[in-house]
Amino acid sequence: MPLPYRWLTSLMARYNGSSILIDCGEGTQIAMKEKGWSPKPIDVMCFTHFHADHISGLPGLLLSMGNADRTEPLLMIGPKGLSRVVASLRVIAPELPFVIDCIELNEKEHIIHLDGFKIEAFRVNHNVTCYGYSIIIERAGKFNVENAKALGLDVKYWNRLQKGETITVDGKEYTPDMVMGEDRKGLKLTYCTDSRPVESISQHAKGADLFICEGMYGDPEQFSKAKDKKHMTFPEAATLAKEADVKELWLTHYSPSLNYPSEYIKAAKRIFPNTVAAKDGQSIELLFEGETPKGEEKS
């Protein structure tokens, strides 16, 4: 439930002009406005499951997007029944100037390829069907100019090979691997709420640059309650982060009885030192290896 200083669950990720929203709890658009971000450019919405604290903010957000003169189609991804749930919520938001397309998840794992990135959905263990998500940006190797010149390839073909296209010139076939180096490390964000710790989470979070995971209960003495309600404690989330060898863990989705999550962070840090008790509005810029933040120079 929302608190005076804490909204309900939602994550917004932005990449290359695209915005991806995962979950849309009550108050999401207000939290977004407080952050200074706009809902208009959201291209994709993913829903972990259909409990109200993860989707009840949707009608108002859709209306705001419509009032901002958005006309581009909106893609929604979520468990089986998504179309029916969205149609029900849209009883109070019936007229929108854009089309909504739905992808319903019915397998343990799904991969959805989008423009410049992919979303991996994976089943977790809650008391209703629930999915976690990874947003993955793959990064191709560097273009080898010397190889391209040695092959005698005109510059006009370079860009097509960089984009992964195979081309034929004067009857000879050229493939991207002839001019591209090995793939470089990309970026990965994994998000999981409302689940007991299960192997599928650590598998899909493997090597993530940022792992955002539910920490419903901070007090280890509430383990039995977490187990009964299919949620996690801080130490359980930290154990998953350690198993997955992620760079950083943000805890979220706190119980309303947990007023000060930072008071319980030490137990999690003993298991996984780079653990953060996340707060509303917290954000981070994830960078490719070798990149520096805007405004900074390499030393």
Salt bridges, closest charged atoms under 4 A:
ASP23 OD2 - HIS54 ND1 2.75
ASP53 OD2 - HIS54 NE2 3.30
ASP53 OD2 - HIS253 NE2 3.39
GLU109 OE2 - HIS204 NE2 3.06
GLU120 OE2 - LYS118 NZ 3.80
GLU120 OE1 - HIS204 ND1 3.70
GLU138 OE2 - LYS118 NZ 3.18
GLU165 OE2 - ARG160 NH2 2.82
ASP194 OD2 - HIS49 NE2 3.25
ASP194 OD1 - HIS54 NE2 2.91
ASP194 OD2 - HIS126 NE2 3.26
ASP194 OD1 - HIS253 NE2 2.85
ASP209 OD1 - LYS185 NZ 3.14
ASP209 OD1 - LYS247 NZ 3.34
GLU214 OE1 - HIS231 ND1 2.76
GLU236 OE2 - ARG196 NH2 2.74
